[in-house]
Amino acid sequence: MSQTIGKTRLAYSRAWHHVSLSTPNTPPLGRLASQIAIILMGKHKPIWDPSTDCGDYVVATGCTDVYATGRKMQQKLYYKQTTKPGALKSLNMEGMMRKWGGGEILKRAVSGMLPKNKLRKPRLERLKVFEGAAHPYKENFIRFDGRIRKREPEVKTEILKKKSI
């Protein structure tokens, strides 16, 4: 019997998920990052395999409203090192929020939740972060606010012009 039953192209198709951080019931940064990492890896799918990349796209909007519990905004440090001796620089979460925005904080948190292998970079590329509510990926969502969006069939104008003549 074949081992690849059920692993069709349709099963590996990538869906788009929307996460709004500006809603009042948004979880804290760590819990949200772990949920996003599960979607990026594809662990929510029945065909999940650690060696294949079957995850979905995630669009996170409203990243200016990202929050962390406790005093992490003042105490959590992000490090940057150049190759020169004594060049270790640190920046706390508040400074990171001012300098790079909440999207960079969310990306670094999700990056820490993903496995450290060669699939990490392509998985992180499927995470799209935006500071405000506007983003260019609205057409890619099949489900939005729990409702299925109906797509109208694309009709080329050339076919319509030929039929009218």
C-alpha positions as CSV (number, residue, x, y, z in Angstrom):
1,M,0.0,0.0,0.0
2,S,1.2,3.5,-0.8
3,Q,2.5,5.7,2.0
4,T,1.5,8.9,0.3
5,I,-2.3,8.5,0.5
6,G,-3.9,11.8,1.3
7,K,-0.8,13.9,0.6
8,T,-2.2,15.6,-2.5
9,R,-1.6,19.0,-3.9
10,L,-4.8,20.2,-2.3
11,A,-3.7,19.1,1.1
12,Y,-0.5,21.1,0.7
13,S,-2.2,24.3,-0.5
14,R,-1.5,27.3,1.7
15,A,-4.4,29.2,3.3
16,W,-4.2,32.8,4.6
17,H,-4.9,33.6,8.3
18,H,-5.6,37.1,9.7
19,V,-4.6,38.0,13.2
20,S,-5.6,41.4,14.5
21,L,-3.7,42.6,17.5
22,S,-6.0,45.6,18.1
23,T,-9.0,43.5,19.3
24,P,-9.6,43.6,23.1
25,N,-9.2,39.8,23.6
26,T,-5.8,39.4,22.0
27,P,-3.4,37.2,24.0
28,P,0.0,38.4,25.3
29,L,3.0,38.4,23.0
30,G,4.4,34.9,23.9
31,R,1.0,33.1,23.6
32,L,0.3,34.8,20.3
33,A,3.7,34.0,19.0
34,S,3.3,30.3,19.8
35,Q,-0.1,30.2,18.0
36,I,1.4,31.9,14.9
37,A,4.4,29.6,14.9
38,I,2.0,26.5,14.9
39,I,0.2,27.9,11.9
40,L,3.5,28.8,10.1
41,M,4.8,25.2,10.6
42,G,1.5,23.6,9.6
43,K,1.0,21.6,12.8
44,H,-2.7,22.3,12.7
45,K,-3.0,20.2,9.5
46,P,-3.5,16.4,9.5
47,I,-0.7,16.0,7.0
48,W,2.0,17.7,9.2
49,D,5.5,16.3,8.9
50,P,8.5,17.9,10.5
51,S,10.6,17.6,7.4
52,T,8.1,19.2,5.0
53,D,7.0,22.8,4.9
54,C,3.2,22.7,4.8
55,G,2.3,25.8,6.8
56,D,0.1,28.7,5.9
57,Y,0.4,32.4,5.6
58,V,-0.3,34.7,8.5
59,V,-1.1,38.4,8.3
60,A,-0.8,40.3,11.6
61,T,-2.3,43.8,11.7
62,G,-2.3,46.4,14.4
63,C,1.2,45.5,15.7
64,T,1.4,48.8,17.5
65,D,-0.9,47.3,20.1
66,V,1.3,44.3,21.0
67,Y,1.7,43.9,24.7
68,A,3.6,41.8,27.2
69,T,2.8,40.9,30.7
70,G,4.7,42.0,33.7
71,R,7.6,44.4,33.3
72,K,8.9,42.9,30.1
73,M,8.6,46.2,28.2
74,Q,11.3,47.7,30.5
75,Q,13.3,44.5,31.4
76,K,13.4,42.4,28.2
77,L,16.6,43.1,26.2
78,Y,17.3,42.5,22.5
79,Y,21.0,42.1,21.6
80,K,22.9,42.9,18.5
81,Q,26.5,42.0,18.0
82,T,29.0,43.0,15.3
83,T,32.2,41.2,14.7
84,K,34.3,43.8,16.6
85,P,35.2,43.2,20.2
86,G,33.2,45.2,22.7
87,A,30.4,45.9,20.2
88,L,27.6,44.1,21.9
89,K,24.6,46.5,21.9
90,S,21.3,45.9,23.8
91,L,17.9,47.6,23.5
92,N,14.9,47.0,25.7
93,M,11.4,46.3,24.4
94,E,10.3,49.9,24.7
95,G,13.2,51.1,22.7
96,M,12.6,48.4,20.1
97,M,9.0,49.5,19.9
98,R,10.0,53.1,19.3
99,K,12.8,52.3,16.8
100,W,11.4,49.4,14.8
101,G,7.8,49.0,15.8
102,G,5.7,46.2,17.2
103,G,6.0,44.1,14.0
104,E,9.7,43.5,14.6
105,I,9.0,42.4,18.2
106,L,6.4,40.0,17.0
107,K,8.7,38.6,14.3
108,R,11.5,38.0,16.8
109,A,9.2,36.3,19.2
110,V,7.8,34.0,16.4
111,S,11.4,33.3,15.2
112,G,12.3,32.1,18.7
113,M,9.3,29.7,18.6
114,L,10.2,28.1,15.3
115,P,12.7,25.2,15.0
116,K,16.2,26.2,14.2
117,N,16.7,24.5,10.8
118,K,16.7,25.4,7.1
119,L,12.9,25.8,7.0
120,R,12.9,28.6,9.5
121,K,13.6,31.4,7.0
122,P,10.9,30.5,4.5
123,R,8.4,30.1,7.3
124,L,9.2,33.5,8.6
125,E,8.8,35.0,5.1
126,R,5.2,33.8,5.2
127,L,4.5,36.0,8.3
128,K,3.4,39.5,7.1
129,V,3.3,42.2,9.8
130,F,1.7,45.6,9.6
131,E,1.5,48.4,12.2
132,G,-1.9,49.6,11.1
133,A,-5.1,47.8,10.0
134,A,-4.5,48.3,6.2
135,H,-2.7,45.6,4.3
136,P,-2.6,44.5,0.6
137,Y,-3.6,40.8,1.2
138,K,-7.4,41.2,1.6
139,E,-8.1,39.3,-1.6
140,N,-6.2,36.3,-0.4
141,F,-8.4,35.5,2.6
142,I,-11.0,32.8,2.0
143,R,-12.5,33.2,5.5
144,F,-12.8,36.7,7.0
145,D,-14.5,37.3,10.3
146,G,-15.8,33.7,10.4
147,R,-17.7,34.1,7.1
148,I,-16.7,32.5,3.7
149,R,-16.0,35.2,1.1
150,K,-17.5,34.5,-2.3
151,R,-15.2,35.2,-5.1
152,E,-16.7,36.4,-8.4
153,P,-15.4,34.6,-11.4
154,E,-12.8,36.6,-13.4
155,V,-14.1,37.5,-16.8
156,K,-11.7,38.8,-19.4
157,T,-12.8,41.9,-21.3
158,E,-11.6,40.4,-24.6
159,I,-14.1,37.6,-24.4
160,L,-16.9,40.0,-23.7
161,K,-15.8,42.2,-26.7
162,K,-15.8,39.2,-29.1
163,K,-19.3,38.1,-28.0
164,S,-20.7,41.6,-28.4
165,I,-19.5,41.9,-32.0
